[in-house]
Amino acid sequence: MDAMISKTIKALKENQFEAYYAENSLEALEIVKGLVKEGERVDRGGSLTIEQTGILRYITEGNFGYADPYKESDPVKKAELMQARLSCDTFFCSANAVITDGRLYNEDGACSRVAPLLFGPKQVIVVAGRNKLVNSEAEARKRMMTVAAPLNAKRLKTATPCTEDGVCHNCKHPNRICCSTVITNFNRIKGRIKVIIVNEDLGM
Ligand code: SF4
């Protein structure tokens, strides 16, 4: 295992996260299959990693209670589904960065991704590719502002200034996607947050 990954996994465990290593997406999916039970109500944040690893397909096609809020066109129903995710059994997401001292770094716009990470679902499974690993909080912030936010903004067609030049302008645009910074330093409820580090580049 790569030294940076093993350091991160050890540090995550010290911070009471349940941490797993996956050599690739297939292994990550197998780990996930062992962590969720059929019949559970599950949900996921808007994450490319969750799509790329096959997890989205697994929960969509499997025997789970899952209604995709991103496919709901009625804004009222969509908002209800977003609310309901706060009480689901298992919530899947990635992280904008995982710091090698065993902490998770996220920025969010509407906070429908970070809210269930913080509180609500019985279990949260965070899946992050090796490209998300950084050595410090400052690096995490830099990664967010120079890579993750501009690329995600472009993907989501937010029309924020970073979609034009790939540079953060600390904008006040109504579609700003980095409104709240959440750093998860320690997982107090043992076993609640699981983190799978995948030895592949995944997501943005
Ligand atoms: S603050 Fe605005 S310009 Fe900067 S990354 Fe976020 S959305 Fe883009």
Residues whose N, C-alpha, C, O or C-beta is under 5 A from the ligand:
A	BS01	SF4	M145 A149 P150 T160 P161 C162 V167 C168 H169 N170 C171 R176 I177 C178
